[in-house]
């Protein structure tokens, strides 16, 4: 099964690790999820911040 990554420097989706790990977010299970990486990461950050605020 292919792994998909979002390159934060180029803002491109890559199949497999084609760039430096420091430039990649992922892996994601699908190309579509990798394309939504900035949105997914923002959602996770909001949820984490809310959870931390309740501690």
Rosetta silent file (secondary structure, phi, psi, omega in degrees, C-alpha in Angstrom):
SEQUENCE: XXXXXXXXXXXXXXXXXXXXXXXXXXXXXXXXXXXXXXXXXXXXXXXXXXXXXXX
SCORE:     score description
SCORE:     0.000 S_00000001
   1 L     0.000  135.121 -178.237    0.000    0.000    0.000 S_00000001
   2 L   -73.780  147.482  172.395    1.327    3.419   -0.948 S_00000001
   3 L  -109.437  139.560 -177.696    2.064    6.074    1.636 S_00000001
   4 E  -115.430  143.277 -178.208    1.328    9.685    0.791 S_00000001
   5 E  -130.215  152.846  173.483    3.064   12.770    2.148 S_00000001
   6 E  -108.757  122.807  179.998    2.444   16.497    2.045 S_00000001
   7 E   -87.384  112.660 -175.693    5.541   18.563    1.335 S_00000001
   8 L   -72.763  -18.606  179.183    5.238   21.695    3.470 S_00000001
   9 L   -82.243  -47.342 -176.954    7.922   23.508    1.486 S_00000001
  10 L   -93.193  -13.888 -176.098    6.540   22.936   -2.028 S_00000001
  11 L    61.233   33.974  179.014    2.896   22.427   -0.944 S_00000001
  12 E  -115.087  153.958  175.040    2.803   19.335   -3.171 S_00000001
  13 E   -92.723  137.756 -179.391    1.623   15.791   -2.466 S_00000001
  14 E  -125.325  140.490  173.075    4.207   13.037   -2.895 S_00000001
  15 E   -90.829  115.861 -175.801    3.806    9.289   -3.178 S_00000001
  16 L    77.393  173.495 -178.705    6.421    7.824   -0.875 S_00000001
  17 L   -82.170  101.455  179.857    9.313    9.714    0.677 S_00000001
  18 L  -106.903  -14.348 -176.293   10.757   11.748   -2.168 S_00000001
  19 L  -124.286  178.039  176.399   11.967   14.739   -0.148 S_00000001
  20 L   -60.347  140.136 -179.718   13.733   15.459    3.111 S_00000001
  21 H   -57.685  -32.971 -179.167   11.788   14.213    6.118 S_00000001
  22 H   -67.071  -15.942  178.529   11.904   17.710    7.620 S_00000001
  23 H   -96.746   -2.970 -171.577    9.797   18.937    4.664 S_00000001
  24 E  -111.888  141.141  166.613    7.151   16.216    4.935 S_00000001
  25 E  -111.356  136.930  179.826    3.957   15.716    6.884 S_00000001
  26 E   139.332 -171.442   13.981    2.581   12.211    6.905 S_00000001
  27 E   -84.507  157.343  174.396    2.310    9.479    6.056 S_00000001
  28 E  -116.169  155.357 -177.453   -1.329    9.564    5.007 S_00000001
  29 L   -77.434  -22.262 -177.703   -3.327    6.599    3.728 S_00000001
  30 L  -140.021  160.173  176.482   -4.586    8.349    0.618 S_00000001
  31 H   -61.266  -39.263 -179.156   -3.650   11.109   -1.786 S_00000001
  32 H   -61.628  -43.986  177.915   -6.840   12.928   -0.787 S_00000001
  33 H   -63.932  -40.846  178.853   -5.869   12.934    2.899 S_00000001
  34 H   -63.249  -36.291  178.341   -2.382   14.183    2.019 S_00000001
  35 H   -65.878  -28.020  178.922   -3.949   17.006   -0.008 S_00000001
  36 L   -92.851   10.248 -174.360   -5.921   17.984    3.105 S_00000001
  37 H   -50.388  -49.415 -179.393   -2.834   17.824    5.347 S_00000001
  38 H   -58.907  -39.525  178.830   -2.833   21.511    6.394 S_00000001
  39 H   -67.620  -45.092  179.690   -6.521   21.277    7.332 S_00000001
  40 H   -61.595  -43.997 -179.547   -6.095   17.967    9.170 S_00000001
  41 H   -64.967  -40.519  178.000   -3.100   19.295   11.108 S_00000001
  42 H   -63.793  -41.177  177.698   -4.982   22.479   12.062 S_00000001
  43 H   -61.876  -44.133  179.620   -7.937   20.393   13.297 S_00000001
  44 H   -65.126  -39.055  178.972   -5.630   18.226   15.406 S_00000001
  45 H   -65.363  -41.760  177.778   -3.886   21.291   16.840 S_00000001
  46 H   -62.166  -45.858 -179.549   -7.222   22.873   17.811 S_00000001
  47 H   -62.470  -41.487  179.477   -8.387   19.653   19.476 S_00000001
  48 H   -64.495  -42.987 -179.440   -5.080   19.328   21.334 S_00000001
  49 H   -64.361  -40.611  177.476   -5.240   22.958   22.507 S_00000001
  50 H   -64.232  -41.829  179.852   -8.807   22.490   23.734 S_00000001
  51 H   -64.122  -42.509  178.481   -7.814   19.310   25.551 S_00000001
  52 H   -64.406  -35.263 -179.859   -4.838   21.061   27.173 S_00000001
  53 H   -67.736  -23.094  179.824   -7.099   23.922   28.245 S_00000001
  54 H   -87.090  -11.612 -176.576   -9.291   21.489   30.176 S_00000001
  55 L   -73.095    0.000    0.000   -6.393   20.002   32.140 S_00000001
